[in-house]
Amino acid sequence: SRCPGCGVPIKARYNVPVLSYLFLRGRCKACAAPISIQYPLVELLSGLIGAFFVYQYGLSAITFYSLALSYSLLVLTGIDLHEKLLPDQITLPLLWLGLFANLSGTFVPLGEAVIGAIAGYLSLWMVFWAFKLITGKEGMGYGDFKLLGALGAWMGWQMLPMVILLSTAVGAVVGIAGIIFAGRGRETQIAFGPFLAMAGWIAFVWGDKILSGYLAIFNL
């Protein structure tokens, strides 16, 4: 890795997650340029996610798959925030890995995973075209379809409504807050991928409990 400011390669002893940032006091060793706080935060979050799944499932196939999904969502979030892009090189392998994991029903039966992948893609595809026909504008990127399809492949079609509702709600709150407090215009583009990724991870980890609690409240 290199310093984004001066381009000097970062030596191994200054590339230790979190600790190097603290040791260098948040500045590049070569040029003293500030290092974004996002780097240690992502490193810390990655460590916490790893510890969480190892604690829950030990060194198992479920842990491996869960970490593959979690870290892929984390990477996609970072890319979409900076580039407004969800690359096929990540979303498509993630979809196929979800289907592969569910060949043996690791998370859901394979049939539900296949339906989830198709339904996830088509649901946002239809929203995209409906919005475009009404407004003449593109409300989201094609990568969002593929990401929701990938999430459906991992969790099955039953979790898709939760993912869509949660991501839409959080996205709306962030968008409104940006208009009110940050002075953003209504035409300002907001990456939807991070909201999908966050909602997908929450549904993946706690979706069953959330759904059970919801059904219990309404005695369903």
Stockholm file with secondary structure:
# STOCKHOLM 1.0

chainA/1-220         SRCPGCGVPIKARYNVPVLSYLFLRGRCKACAAPISIQYPLVELLSGLIGAFFVYQYGLSAITFYSLALSYSLLVLTGIDLHEKLLPDQITLPLLWLGLFANLSGTFVPLGEAVIGAIAGYLSLWMVFWAFKLITGKEGMGYGDFKLLGALGAWMGWQMLPMVILLSTAVGAVVGIAGIIFAGRGRETQIAFGPFLAMAGWIAFVWGDKILSGYLAIFNL
#=GR chainA/1-220 SS CBCTTTCCBCCGGGCSTTHHHHHTTTBCTTTCCBCCTHHHHHHHHHHHHHHHHHHHHCSSHHHHHHHHHHHHHHHHHHHHHHHSCCCHHHHHHHHHHHHHHGGGTSSSCHHHHHHHHHHHHHHHHHHHHHHHHHHSSCCSCHHHHHHHHHHHHHHCGGGHHHHHHHHHHHHHHHHHHHHHHSCCCTTCCCCSHHHHHHHHHHHHHHHHHHHHHHHHHTTC
#=GC SS_cons         CBCTTTCCBCCGGGCSTTHHHHHTTTBCTTTCCBCCTHHHHHHHHHHHHHHHHHHHHCSSHHHHHHHHHHHHHHHHHHHHHHHSCCCHHHHHHHHHHHHHHGGGTSSSCHHHHHHHHHHHHHHHHHHHHHHHHHHSSCCSCHHHHHHHHHHHHHHCGGGHHHHHHHHHHHHHHHHHHHHHHSCCCTTCCCCSHHHHHHHHHHHHHHHHHHHHHHHHHTTC
//
